[in-house]
Amino acid sequence: MIENKAVTPSDFGISQAEPKPVEGFGLDPNMTSDEFWYLVDRFYAISPAVWQMYKTGSVQNRDILKEYHAIFRRIAKAPLIPYYEAVAPDLFDWLSKKLG
């Protein structure tokens, strides 16, 4: 952790008139809690390999990149994705380019 402070959407380059709760973005109703937690564990397990590929700029295993991206899209809360992308734009740009 680098810093802990209050932020607003505009701090991330996101225009949002007024922050408000968003309903309907809980666990995917087509996914069991066991599947969700399996995917979370798998995401954490493969993340170091993805980060190493990102760090070196070399893709040793494209299947891991595809799996990482697919899992992220399934377990990330949709309203938070723009924030993840704002915090790590280089990673998400790189991932997008490598996945074509």
Secondary structure by P-SEA (a helix, b strand, c coil): cccccccccccccccccbbbbbccccccccccaaaaaaaaaaaaaaaaaaaaaaaacccccaaaaaaaaaaaaacccccaaaaaaaacaaaaaaaaaaac
